[in-house]
């Protein structure tokens, strides 16, 4: 969804995403319910509807998403801040495994809490462009969008200039720009 938004196509259909990513639709629906309830995504109903990000990609941190969908980031329960469980070792303060996993947990948590969806989208698109590969679901997203209207040709009559049959050349009128609304304007779309 972040890539789609960065490419100017913010609406993504869940069925298309499930098909392209080879994920069970029911599984993806459960995740989308969690993301929607937590305020990360919104949906638009109708034939041209789909899901879109409710927050700027720069405000979505991976640590928060993983905690929401998968639970605690801690590799062992005795390190979890949100789902702590005492382990079988008699002295956590002096346990070598606890100390090792605490370092692993800190490193993973620091990275996931620092990296945003915008960071990852930027890096992904940079690599895709550098290697000249097709963006994974551009076809999926673009086939659902209406075609751009053809440029209208408007003939204007000119004022009589003394020459018979004199007319100005037809001018092209550009089509209206259909830009997706972003940021706080999205909430007004509801």
N, C-alpha and C positions, 0 to 999 in steps of 0.2 A: 504494500500500500504506500509505503514511503517512496519507492521508486516511481510508482504510477503518479503520485502527486508531483514529484520533482519533474516529471515529463509533461506536466500540464493535464493529466488525465486522472483526477482525484477519485472518481467513482470506480470501484472494483466490485464485481459480482462474486459472491461467495462460491457459486457453482463453478465459475470459470477458474477461480483461484484453486479450488480443490482439484479440478481436472489438470491444470497446468503443473501443480506441485505434487500431483499424485498422492493426495491425502484423502482419507474418507470424509465425505461431506458432513456426516454427523459429528465427527471429531472436531472439524473446523468450526461447525456451528456452535459447539460448546465453548470453544475458545473465544469466538466472537461475542457470545453472550457475556462472558467474563470481562472482555475488553470494553464492551459497550456499557455494562453496569459500572465499571470503574471510571468511565468518562474518557477513555482513550480514542474511541471511535464512535461514529454516529451512522445512521442509515437513512437512505432516501428511498421511499417506496415508489413503485410504478415501473412501467416498461423500461424507462431509461434510468432506473434506480440502481442502488448498490450501497456499498459501505465506503466511508471516507474517514480520514483522520480528524478527530475533534480538537486536537491540540497541535500546535506547531511541532514538527519533527524534532526541533532542537530542545523541546521540553519533555521529550519521552526518553527516559533512561532505561537501558536494558536490564539493570538490576531490579528495577521496579516491576517490569514486565515479567521477568522470570519468577520473581517472588509471587506475583499474582497468579500465574498459570501453573507453576511447578512447586511452589512452596519455598521453604528456606534454602538459602544458598550454601549453607554449611555442609561440608562433606561428611561430617559425623554429627549425630544428634546432640552430643554434649558441647558442641560449639554454637549451636543455633541460638540466635537472639529471640526468635519468635516461636520456636517449637523445641525448646530445650528439654532434653531427657538425660538424666544421670546415667553415665556409662557404668560398666561393671568394674572398672579399675578402682582400687581403694583410695587413691589420692590423685585427683585431677591436676592439682597444682604441680606435681612432680612427675607426671606421666609424659614420657618421651613422645608417644604417638599423639597425645593431645597437643603438645607443643608443635610438633611437625604439622599437623593438620590445621592448627591455628594460623600458622604462617601461610599455608596454602589458601585457607579461607580468606585471610586478609588480602592476599594478592588478587584472588578472583573477584572478591567484592569490590576492591578499589577500582579495578578495570570496569566491571559491569556497571557500577554506580557513576562512573565518569563518562562512559561512552553513550552518546545519544543516537537515536534513529537517524538524525540528520548527518552525523559523522559517518555512519555506516553506509548510508545512501550515497553520500559524496564519494566515499572510497570505492564503492561498488561501481558507480557510473564512470569514475575515472579509469578503473581497470578495464571495464567493458569497452570504453572508447579507445584506450591505448591499444588494446588487442584487436580492435575492429571486429568485435562479435556483436551479434544481434542482442538487444536487450531482451531478457527471457520472456516477457509477456507483453511486449508492445503489440503484437498481432492480436492477442487476446483482448487487450484494452481497446485498441483502435477499431476492431471490427464491431464493437458495440456502440460506437459513437456515430451520430448522424454525419452524413457527408457534408462538407462545406458547400454553401450555396455558390453557384456559378456567378461569375462577375456579370453584372447587368450592364448592357450597352444602352446608353441613353443618347438619343439624337436630339440635339438642340437646334432650334431655328435661329438663324442669325437675322440681324436687322438688315433691311435692304441696303446694299452698298453700291448700287448703280450697276453692278454686273449681274446679268441674269443667271439664274440657277446657282447662285453662290450660297453654299452652306458650310458651316463648320464641321470638322470631322467629329465623329462620334467619340465621346469620352467614356472612359471606364470609371465606374463607381465602385470602390472597394466594398467588399461585404462587411457587415458589422463584425466587430471582434467579440467572440464568445469566450471570454476569459473566465475560468473558475474563480469564484470568490475565495479568499483566503483569510486565515486568522479569525479575528473577531466577527467578520462579516458572515461567516458560516452560520453562526447562531441565529442570525437574522433570517436565513433562508428557510428555517423550519416553518 
